[in-house]
Amino acid sequence: MKKLTLFLVLLIGFAPAWLSANDRVLLVARSYVGRKPISGLQFGCQGVVSKPTNLGGATEVDLPTGYSTWRQIKIDLIATRKAKGESWFLVNDLVNIPAASESAALMLMRGSEMRRIGAEVRKRSTDAIQRPGEATAEQQRRALTDAAARRGLTFEQLQKAIDSFAKNPDAKDRGIALYLQGKYSQAEKTLTDVAANKELDFIDTLRYVGASQLA
């Protein structure tokens, strides 16, 4: 019995890092396209907000008591002037808590970049709509694959970014994401509602409505 107790004490004393509690996490923000560090952004976790990221894209955020290494947490991008002005959005808002000496990578993309991708794919898909022998889904995938390659991404990586963009609170951005996801009827409905408000980008919104109707 004494030997068993001693063994348990030693086992606890040499417990691996992933069993230990962590009181803060080091975050490093990088752009999804180009992988460059992003400074001046702030992040939150369960109501606790970090300081702005430094020139290397790094910052720290405090964690609730008792969070262990490798536990998954949700990170929020704080809507600061820089975040809204450059329209950044998080591609991965779920991260695993790293060990104390390591960091968790946060990948972000500009909304403006996704809107450019949407315009490229929409134009290419509508230009090719009359091409015989190629289904709409094939045209869309080809256009997305090429748009991803031009930015150093795989088709799957771009799909992940589109799925994240679909969570954007802006209705037109959600409509663009739905269009890129191939959910044309939903995209048409969302963008028709946006067009009804006749905002500044009214004509561009109508182009998406038309493309969704043709698909």
C-alpha positions in Angstrom: 0.0 0.0 0.0 2.9 2.4 0.8 4.5 1.6 -2.5 1.2 2.4 -4.3 0.8 5.7 -2.5 4.4 6.7 -3.3 3.9 5.8 -7.0 0.8 8.0 -7.1 2.6 10.9 -5.5 5.5 10.6 -8.0 3.0 10.3 -10.9 1.2 13.5 -9.9 4.6 15.2 -9.4 5.6 14.4 -12.9 2.2 15.0 -14.5 2.4 16.0 -18.2 1.9 19.7 -19.1 -1.5 19.1 -20.7 -2.9 18.2 -17.2 -1.8 21.5 -15.6 -3.9 24.6 -15.3 -3.2 27.7 -17.4 -4.1 31.2 -16.4 -3.5 33.0 -19.7 -2.9 32.2 -23.3 -0.5 33.8 -25.8 -2.1 34.6 -29.1 -0.4 35.4 -32.3 -2.6 37.0 -35.1 -1.6 36.5 -38.7 -3.3 37.1 -42.0 -4.8 34.1 -43.7 -3.4 35.3 -47.0 0.4 35.9 -46.8 0.7 34.8 -43.1 1.9 38.2 -42.0 1.6 39.3 -38.4 -1.3 41.8 -37.7 -0.8 44.5 -35.1 -3.3 46.6 -33.3 -6.1 44.0 -32.9 -7.7 42.9 -29.7 -9.3 39.6 -28.7 -11.6 38.4 -26.0 -12.4 35.2 -24.2 -15.5 34.9 -22.0 -15.6 38.7 -21.4 -11.9 39.2 -20.8 -10.3 41.5 -23.4 -6.6 41.4 -24.4 -4.3 44.4 -25.1 -3.7 45.2 -28.8 -1.4 42.9 -30.6 2.2 44.1 -31.0 4.2 44.4 -34.2 4.7 40.7 -34.1 1.0 40.1 -33.9 1.2 38.8 -30.3 -0.9 39.5 -27.2 -2.1 37.7 -24.1 -5.6 37.1 -22.8 -6.4 35.9 -19.3 -8.4 32.7 -18.9 -11.0 31.6 -16.4 -9.6 29.7 -13.4 -8.8 26.0 -14.0 -8.5 25.9 -17.7 -6.1 23.2 -18.7 -3.6 23.0 -21.5 -5.1 21.7 -24.8 -8.7 22.6 -23.8 -10.5 24.2 -26.6 -11.7 27.8 -26.2 -13.6 30.3 -28.3 -11.8 33.5 -29.1 -13.7 36.7 -30.2 -12.3 39.5 -32.3 -13.1 42.8 -30.5 -14.8 45.3 -32.8 -12.2 48.1 -32.4 -11.7 50.9 -34.9 -8.9 49.0 -36.6 -10.8 45.8 -36.8 -13.9 47.5 -38.3 -11.9 49.9 -40.5 -9.9 47.0 -42.1 -12.9 44.6 -41.9 -10.9 41.7 -40.4 -12.7 38.5 -39.4 -11.4 35.4 -37.7 -11.1 32.3 -39.8 -10.5 30.2 -36.8 -12.3 31.3 -33.6 -11.8 28.0 -31.8 -8.2 27.2 -30.5 -6.6 24.8 -28.2 -4.9 26.3 -25.1 -1.1 25.9 -25.8 1.5 25.1 -23.2 2.9 28.0 -21.2 5.9 28.4 -23.5 3.9 28.2 -26.7 1.3 30.3 -28.6 -2.0 29.8 -30.3 -2.2 31.0 -33.9 -5.2 33.1 -34.9 -5.7 33.4 -38.7 -7.6 36.3 -40.0 -8.8 37.6 -43.3 -10.0 41.0 -44.5 -13.6 41.2 -45.5 -12.5 43.2 -48.5 -10.4 40.3 -49.7 -13.4 37.9 -49.5 -15.6 40.4 -51.3 -13.0 40.6 -54.2 -13.1 36.8 -54.3 -16.8 36.9 -54.5 -16.7 39.3 -57.4 -14.2 37.2 -59.2 -16.2 34.0 -58.8 -19.5 35.7 -59.7 -18.1 37.2 -62.9 -16.4 33.9 -63.9 -19.4 31.8 -63.1 -21.9 34.1 -65.0 -19.5 34.4 -68.0 -19.4 30.6 -68.2 -23.1 30.0 -67.6 -23.7 29.1 -71.2 -20.7 26.7 -71.5 -22.1 23.3 -72.6 -21.3 20.2 -70.6 -20.3 21.9 -67.4 -22.6 22.1 -64.4 -23.0 25.2 -62.3 -21.4 23.4 -59.3 -18.3 22.5 -61.5 -18.0 26.1 -62.7 -18.2 27.4 -59.1 -15.7 24.9 -57.8 -13.2 25.7 -60.6 -13.6 29.4 -60.0 -13.1 29.0 -56.3 -10.1 26.7 -56.7 -8.4 29.3 -59.0 -9.2 32.2 -56.7 -7.7 30.3 -53.8 -4.6 29.4 -55.7 -3.9 33.0 -56.6 -3.8 33.7 -52.9 -1.7 30.8 -51.9 -4.6 28.8 -50.4 -6.1 25.5 -51.1 -9.7 25.0 -52.1 -10.4 23.6 -48.6 -8.7 26.5 -46.9 -10.8 29.0 -48.9 -14.0 27.0 -48.0 -13.1 27.4 -44.3 -12.7 31.1 -44.7 -16.0 31.4 -46.5 -17.8 29.4 -43.7 -16.3 31.9 -41.2 -17.3 34.9 -43.4 -20.9 33.5 -43.4 -21.1 34.4 -39.6 -20.6 38.1 -40.5 -23.3 40.3 -39.0 -23.5 42.3 -42.3 -26.4 40.9 -44.4 -24.7 41.5 -47.7 -21.5 39.7 -46.6 -23.6 36.8 -45.4 -25.3 36.8 -48.8 -22.0 36.7 -50.6 -20.9 33.8 -48.4 -24.1 31.9 -49.2 -23.5 32.5 -52.9 -19.9 31.2 -52.6 -21.2 28.2 -50.7 -23.5 27.4 -53.5 -26.6 28.1 -51.5 -28.2 30.1 -54.3 -31.8 30.3 -53.2 -30.7 31.5 -49.7 -28.3 33.9 -51.2 -31.0 35.3 -53.5 -33.4 35.9 -50.7 -30.8 37.5 -48.4 -29.4 39.8 -51.1 -32.8 40.7 -52.4 -33.7 42.0 -48.9 -30.4 43.9 -48.9 -31.1 45.4 -52.4 -34.5 46.5 -51.2 -32.8 49.0 -48.8 -31.0 50.6 -51.8 -27.7 51.0 -50.1 -24.6 52.5 -51.7 -23.6 49.2 -53.3 -27.1 48.6 -54.7 -25.9 47.7 -58.2 -23.3 45.3 -56.9 -25.9 43.6 -54.7 -28.2 43.2 -57.7 -25.4 41.5 -59.7 -25.2 38.9 -57.0 -29.0 38.5 -57.0 -28.9 38.0 -60.8 -26.0 35.5 -60.5 -27.9 33.5 -57.8 -31.0 33.4 -60.1 -28.9 32.1 -63.0 -27.2 29.4 -61.0 
